[in-house]
Amino acid sequence: MKVILTQDVEKLGHAMDVVTVADGYARNYLFPRSMAMTATKSSLASLDNMKSVEDRRQAKLKTGAEELAAKIGDTLDFSDANVGEGGRLFGAITAARIAEQLQAQYGVEVERRSVLLQDPIHAEGFYTVPLRLHRDVTKQLRVKVGNPAEPTEAPAEAETEEVAA
């Protein structure tokens, strides 16, 4: 069955894409959640108008995300984290805590879902955490947790632990 997506669906497509899916998937999942509509002749004809409106909206969102990425510095500092023996943290640094720290340190509001942290951080050190501010704008943020031995220069990629999605 051909459907027109009304919003982004992971692993299927973006809003205003025409995709072919199984009938049951469309009837039981996409239609009840208002994620898609049937691709009829009339809806396909109005698709061009809807695409131009969506493109303008996405361009505006992308510009805002790029401005937000410019406001955010390269490093986020959690030097006040409680560190125990062996460099282990009491508690953890989660995506929500990173979003709160971005608000406190740089004054920018970022949703916790935009922080692509696979697992919470449990040890001091330097971490690279991606921020997805828009579907086309991703910023790599360097997170410093605790007071690790300060490198004299930027650590090599092999030394920096990667916490990417």
Residue pairs with C-beta under 8 A, 6 or more apart in sequence:
1 20
1 21
1 22
1 23
1 26
1 38
2 18
2 19
2 20
2 38
2 39
3 18
3 19
3 20
3 21
3 26
3 30
3 36
3 37
3 38
3 39
4 16
4 17
4 18
4 36
4 37
4 38
4 39
4 43
4 44
4 47
5 12
5 13
5 14
5 15
5 16
5 17
5 18
5 19
5 30
5 35
5 36
6 15
6 16
6 34
6 35
6 36
6 37
7 15
7 34
7 35
8 14
8 15
8 135
9 30
9 35
9 36
12 19
12 21
13 19
14 135
15 54
16 47
16 50
16 51
16 54
18 39
18 44
18 47
21 30
21 36
26 36
26 38
29 35
30 36
31 37
37 43
61 134
62 134
62 136
62 137
64 134
65 133
65 134
65 136
65 137
66 133
66 134
66 137
68 108
68 110
68 133
69 131
69 133
69 137
69 139
71 106
71 107
71 108
72 102
72 106
72 108
72 110
72 131
72 139
72 141
73 105
73 106
74 141
74 142
75 141
75 142
75 143
75 144
76 98
76 101
76 102
76 105
76 129
76 141
76 142
76 143
76 144
77 101
77 105
77 144
78 93
78 101
78 143
78 144
78 145
78 146
79 144
79 146
79 147
81 89
81 91
81 93
81 124
81 145
81 146
82 89
82 90
82 91
83 89
83 90
83 124
83 146
83 147
84 90
87 123
87 124
87 125
87 146
87 148
88 122
88 123
89 121
89 122
89 123
89 124
89 145
89 146
92 120
92 121
92 122
93 120
93 121
93 122
93 143
93 145
94 112
94 117
94 120
95 112
95 113
95 115
95 116
95 117
96 112
98 112
98 115
98 117
98 129
98 141
98 143
99 110
99 111
99 112
99 114
99 115
102 108
102 110
103 109
103 110
110 131
110 133
114 131
114 132
114 133
115 129
115 131
116 129
116 130
116 131
116 132
116 138
116 164
116 165
117 129
117 163
118 163
118 164
118 165
119 163
121 127
121 143
121 145
121 163
123 145
124 145
124 146
124 147
124 148
125 145
125 146
125 148
125 161
126 142
126 143
126 144
126 145
126 148
126 155
126 159
126 160
126 161
127 142
127 143
127 145
127 160
127 161
127 162
127 163
128 140
128 141
128 142
128 143
128 160
128 161
128 162
128 163
128 164
129 140
129 141
129 142
129 143
129 163
129 164
130 138
130 139
130 140
130 141
130 164
130 165
131 138
131 139
131 140
131 141
132 138
133 139
142 160
151 159
